[in-house]
Amino acid sequence: MAERTYLDFERPIIELEKKISDMKDFSMGESIEMAGEIASFEKKLEKLRKEIYSNLTRWQTVQLSRHPRRPYTLDYIGMIATGFVELHGDRGFADDKALVGGFAYIDNQPVMIVGQQKGRDTKEKLRRNFGMMHPEGYRKALRLFHLAEKFALPIVILIDTPGAYPGIGAEERGQAEAIARNIREMSRLTVPIVIIIVGEGASGGALGIGVGDRVMMLEYSWYSVISPEACAAILWRDSAKGFQAAEALKLTSADLMELRIIDKVIAEPPAGAHNDPEATAERVKREIISALEELKAKSTEELLAERMEKYRRIGEFDE
C-alpha cells in the first residue's frame, strides 16, 4: 500500500485498510482464495468510513479541511477549467503568490477565476505564504475583479486561507484598508460572483475576497470570523484549546447553512475531497455552472439589489 497521510481520528480506517491489504497480499502470495473474507472486510471498511465521517466534531472538520492532500485552488482550476491564463501583480507593489487568478473557461463559459493557493512542500508553502495574503494580494484580486467587470465576465472565487497575513509589513502597507476596500467594491461589481469555500475560510482573509451573489461551502470546510486556535488564545490564553473554540464558533458548513450565512453545502465524496479530488471537482464545477446560469438571467439592477439584501439578512438583533 502506498504511503498516505492520515489524521488521528482516521486511525481505525488505517488499521482496517492495512488488514485488507495484507489479506490481499497473502492471498496472492500463497494462491489461497480469500475473496469472501476480503469482501466482508471491505464492507466493514465502508461502514466504518460512513460512521466516522458522518459524526465528525467541529474540530475534526477543521483538521480535515487542512488535510495535506486536500485539493487547492490550482488543483481545482486544472480540473474544472480550460485555457487558464494567470495574471500577476497589483500594479502598485508586488505580485502576491498567495493569490492566483486569471481568465479561464468553465464549460465554454469565459470567467475570471481567483483563489488563495497554499503550498505542498516547505519551499512552496513559504513562496505561497501558507495561503495568507498580503495587502498587495487583495489589491491584485480587486484589479482582476475590475478587469472582469470591464469585459462583462462572471467571477468565480475559491477560498482557502487560514487568514490574512498579520505581519508588521502587511499592516504598514494597509492590510485593513485593502480588505475593507475589497468588501466595498465587491458589493457593487456589476457581474455575477460565485464563491466556494473549498478548505479554510478564516476572518477578513476570506471575507476580503468573499462578497458575492452565491456563497457555497464544501462539506468538510469551515468559515468563521477567526480561527479556532486564535479564538482560544484570546479567550483562554491557550491556543491548544482550539477544539473547544471550534464548538463555540459554529464554523462548519452545516452550522453556516443553518444560520443562513451560506447558500448551499456541496457534498464531498466519502472520507473527504482528498480521497477523490476528481469527483469533488466535478461537483464544484456543476454547482458553479448552475449558479452562473441562474445569475446571468438577472439584470444588473436585480443582481446588485439581491446581493445587498443577501448580506443585510445575515444576523439577528433586538432593538
Secondary structure, 3 states (H helix, E strand, C coil): CCCCCCCHHHHHHHHHHHHHHHHHHHHHHHCCCCHHHHHHHHHHHHHHHHHHHCCCCHHHHHHHHCCCCCCCHHHHHHHHCEEEEECCCCCCCCCCCCEEEEEEEECCEEEEEEEECCCCCHHHHHHCHHHCCCHHHHHHHHHHHHHHHHCCCCEEEEEEECCCCCCHHHHHCCHHHHHHHHHHHHCCCCCCEEEEEEEEEEHHHHHCCCCCCEEEEECCCEEECCCHHHHHHHHCCCHHHHHHHHHHHCCEHHHHHHCCCCCEEECCCCCCHHHCHHHHHHHHHHHHHHHHHHHHCCCHHHHHHHHHHHHHCCCCCCC
